[in-house]
Amino acid sequence: MAKLLAIPYTVKIQKRTYITRKVSISITFLSLILAFLVVGLIFIFMGINPVDVYYHITMVFSSPTLLFESFKRAIPIGLAALGLSIAFRMNFWNIGAEGQMYMGMFASTGIVLLHLYYGLIPDYLVMFLMMLAAFITGGLWCSLPAFLKIKMKVNEILTTLMMNYVAMYFVDFLIYGPWRDPKGYGFPLSAPFPDYAKLVMLLGEFAYTGLLLLSLTAALVYVILKYTKLGFELKIVGESIDTARYAGINLSKVITLGGFLSGGVAGLGGLTIVSGIIGRLRPRASPGYGYTAIIVVLLSSLNPWLIIPVSIFFGGLFVAGDILQAALKIPGAAVEICQASIFLFIIVGEFIKRYRIMIVQKGGIE
Amino acid sequence: MEELVSLRGIVKRFPGVVANDNVDFSLRKGEIHALLGENGAGKTTLMNILYGLYRPDSGEIFIEGRRVKIESPRDAIKLGIGMVHQNFKLIPSHTVLENIILGLKEVGLIINYKAIGEKIKQLAESYGWRINPSAYVWQLTAGEKQQVELLKLLYRDAKILILDEPTSVLTPQECKILFQALRRMANEGKGVIFITHKLDEVFAISDRVTVMRRGKVVFLKETSKTNMSELAQYMVGRPVIFTIEKKEVQPSEEVMVIKNLKAFNDKGVLALKGVNLTVMKNEIVGIIGVTGNGQQELVEVISGLRKATEGSILIDGVNIVNNSPEKIIKLGVAFIPPEPLKYGIIPNLTIADNLFMKAYRYKPYSNGVLINWKTIYEKSEELVKAFQIVSPSLSAQARSLSGGNLQRLILARELSGLIGERIPRLIVAAYPTKGLDIGATEFVHKTLIEYSRRGSGILIVSEDVEEALMVCDRVAVMHDGKIVSVFKPGELDIEKIGLMMAGVEIAST
């Protein structure tokens, strides 16, 4: 009896050996469409017309002002993702771009405040110094877990993730404490940045200057990964630590340095938040750009050039979230649920690209 | 005679290759059937199809005359098919008994350890094995682990036993025990498929032999009606020479002197217990021994991958113990590592990347910061030609190469003098022909002999005693972390060497 009732099919998951570009792109689009359908369902349950929601989301990518806003958000996301692409290349699972960005914000704001207070250097050097400080501080924030990993085998996923909170609360402490603007009516904000400390120079607008900075960094990361000794070493370390050791590669040096560069670029991303988007430091200045960057870099399959358009798409999702809250009075949590659903579908799409899911007949005597 | 298995017209394609091209194969009740062929001939693919790991693109499978469909190993096990893989699939931290009953539904919720243990013991004894069911698998020798794998199948009443190159981890003595047990199983009416690429084993154990080459069955006969050279010819498609011409050279200076070397293994147990060994210029020294007696640790210490706790290794008079691999590489020590795919080769990277995994950091391939890819590609082109590496292109992934070509790639990287424009002072080759087919093995042997005659000192670690006796100028037997005997090929007979490897007899020479 049991034999008769048994379902004669089972599910089998098999790793794909190859996949064509066409199939890969159509899977991504299909998962996006499915994601939006599911998001629509959620909105229907909330009593909101999903067509309105779709309309506002498409607006983000069609209206020039909103697209412009998406560019701005894309810049910190993209920089963090570029940083991560270095770490991920050496198989170092840096989940800490968020914290490294906060350290970048801390360092660049620190330079501004020091300059406002003591004014020891000419104004035009401040931006350069801010970048340097943001890069080094972000870099050190990431090379510590890298060093711990290679010397004491501490899992980097845990350390980088934990250090996000340390960085975030450290910035909270500064803003609620010593760095609170005395002229700010008690709000937890730093003093506003003067113009020379804002990323508006050159092209007069942060979105342009930022995109330029993003493109230059992408080019630099591309060159480092493809044409330098370090890039080659990162690649080998990423493929196999044992082989890297066998090939005579200095693992502590390469991993610590790779971690430093990774965190440094993310630190620059932090700088673009305070001196580009906001113009001052405030608590929780990043709405999770550093985490979004993880999805961005995986979707771009570590390709520095792909990171830019993908960041713009995700920047747009952040803008869309703000618009939906403002225009349709949708609660922030609902918007986050939507964003999360979209992420989830994209990740499932990536899984399907790598594995074939088959329903096969159970075997046995025919 | 009753047919247990009949495979008819099996076709299996992988991207770019036809691994099985219309293959027929049969196994009779009570026979040991050797499946012979070079690596990449399609033997393992065929057996993986029978075991349900792959699905054939076309063809039919009959078990005891009934047509069946095998979608997974679970189906295969239900049909009485069992397979012992080359790398054992046991869980080291579990006991023998636990490993054997793992996945068995009949055991029930509450395990009757006593009864099952008794049954396992009896089963083992009936084949002349002494296995303690409550021993942990990590405590067992390779031979015992294999016995547990077989017990696992026998406990499930498997009638069709597939063994994939089962002797590669065994001493000569352990091989004998295995062969006796297999014969007994055949006498009980089971069928045994014995995958191998060693000709002598075919004659030692099998009733019939099927030879595969390039995905096709090219030969099938009763073993008693054929001979070694006929089989070898079918296997490689041309006559094979079993001996190697070696020019006599007088070793002159000492290249490497190892004194009282001690080191721990990964488990923190002393694996090298005072090794003493010298390798001269122009000389090939072979280390033989049962796997796990310190060979791995020794080559790792020499190449700087493992720390030594005591002793010295002088390379041209310089002590390199506990130096970084980079320094040792720079002194001219080449290292052909065991298991190329584990750390000798990165399958996802290109052939050029793999060729320059070590030399990329030296001039003229790098200026200290940037890598000179143009020079690297030009040189790679040259190396691919010189070492006859068959590859689609330099920027193809290394995973697209066959085992023999991967070993050629490693030889090209290690021997060709990319670093410092000179041939290596010392070549450490760990199991350089393991898993290679006859053609590739020949190439490796010839290349190593050539380099020794050109002036390198060579240390080969091998588990194949006959290979060592054929290729080396001197042979050292390693047992329990020590070199127990050093002799020249021809001085000792193989029986005695086997006993020394097993630690039974300490040499008097």
Boltz contact constraints between the chains, C-beta under 6 A:
constraints:
  - contact:
      token1: [A, 17]
      token2: [B, 15]
      max_distance: 6.0
  - contact:
      token1: [A, 227]
      token2: [B, 370]
      max_distance: 6.0
  - contact:
      token1: [A, 228]
      token2: [B, 369]
      max_distance: 6.0
  - contact:
      token1: [A, 228]
      token2: [B, 370]
      max_distance: 6.0
  - contact:
      token1: [A, 229]
      token2: [B, 361]
      max_distance: 6.0
  - contact:
      token1: [A, 229]
      token2: [B, 366]
      max_distance: 6.0
  - contact:
      token1: [A, 229]
      token2: [B, 371]
      max_distance: 6.0
  - contact:
      token1: [A, 232]
      token2: [B, 360]
      max_distance: 6.0
  - contact:
      token1: [A, 232]
      token2: [B, 371]
      max_distance: 6.0
  - contact:
      token1: [A, 239]
      token2: [B, 346]
      max_distance: 6.0
  - contact:
      token1: [A, 239]
      token2: [B, 348]
      max_distance: 6.0
  - contact:
      token1: [A, 240]
      token2: [B, 346]
      max_distance: 6.0
  - contact:
      token1: [A, 242]
      token2: [B, 343]
      max_distance: 6.0
  - contact:
      token1: [A, 243]
      token2: [B, 343]
      max_distance: 6.0
  - contact:
      token1: [A, 243]
      token2: [B, 346]
      max_distance: 6.0
  - contact:
      token1: [A, 246]
      token2: [B, 343]
      max_distance: 6.0
  - contact:
      token1: [A, 247]
      token2: [B, 357]
      max_distance: 6.0
  - contact:
      token1: [A, 247]
      token2: [B, 358]
      max_distance: 6.0
  - contact:
      token1: [A, 248]
      token2: [B, 325]
      max_distance: 6.0
  - contact:
      token1: [A, 248]
      token2: [B, 326]
      max_distance: 6.0
  - contact:
      token1: [A, 248]
      token2: [B, 329]
      max_distance: 6.0
  - contact:
      token1: [A, 248]
      token2: [B, 358]
      max_distance: 6.0
  - contact:
      token1: [A, 360]
      token2: [B, 71]
      max_distance: 6.0
  - contact:
      token1: [A, 363]
      token2: [B, 69]
      max_distance: 6.0
  - contact:
      token1: [A, 363]
      token2: [B, 70]
      max_distance: 6.0
  - contact:
      token1: [A, 363]
      token2: [B, 71]
      max_distance: 6.0
  - contact:
      token1: [A, 363]
      token2: [B, 75]
      max_distance: 6.0
  - contact:
      token1: [A, 365]
      token2: [B, 66]
      max_distance: 6.0
  - contact:
      token1: [A, 365]
      token2: [B, 68]
      max_distance: 6.0
  - contact:
      token1: [A, 366]
      token2: [B, 67]
      max_distance: 6.0
  - contact:
      token1: [A, 366]
      token2: [B, 69]
      max_distance: 6.0
